[in-house]
C-alpha cells in the first residue's frame, strides 16, 4: 500500500471551480486529490464526484472523496477521508473494496490512537497553523505539536500534516516525522507549486511510504 506524500484538497467558491482546480492540479502533476465539498446535497456532490473521477482517471491521479464514503463507492474513487464526526472507519472498511483507502482527521494524540485502532490507512493531522479553508478550526498544532504527537505515537501509519502549510514550511515539518503534506490554498494560488512540493517531499513513488496493512495490524493489535 502506497500513501502519496502530497495531497491536494480541492478548493473553489462553486462546484465548477472545484472541478477546474482539480483539472489544473492533475495537469500540474498531482498524484492524489481530495474532493472536499461542503453544504451541498448528496445528489449534487455525487454529480461533481462523477466528473472529478472522470478527470482524475484521465491523468491516472488518485481521487479521495471527503466525508461521503457511499459516494466514493458509487464513483469508484480511490478512497474516502472521514472527518471526526463522520462514520466509523471500521464500519466503512466493510463497505469499501479492498483497494480503496481510508483517511481520518485528527487534532490530538487521542484522535490518532483512535484512528489507528480503527485501522485507517493514513491520518490527516492538523491544523499546522490558522487557515480560512476550514470552519470550526481545531487548536493549532505547530511544529511542537507534531513533534510531541509523533514521538508518543511511534506508528507506521502515515501522518499527513495539514492546515495553512506553505512551501517554506515543508522541510521543518518533515523533520517532525510526518510522512507527507496536504495543501489547498497554497497550491490553488499557483499550481506550479505542485512540482516544488514534490521536490521537497522527494515524492517519487519508490520513496513513498509503503507498509503491509495486514502485517501492521497483526503486530500492533
PyMOL commands that set and color helices and strands:
alter all, ss='L'
color gray80, all
select helices_A, chain A and resi 15-27+42-58+69-74+89-95+109-117+142-153+167-174+185-189+193-201+205-207+213-220
alter helices_A, ss='H'
color red, helices_A
select strands_A, chain A and resi 2-3+6-9+32-35+62-66+79-82+101-106+122-126+158-162+180-183+209-210
alter strands_A, ss='S'
color yellow, strands_A
deselect
rebuild
show_as cartoon
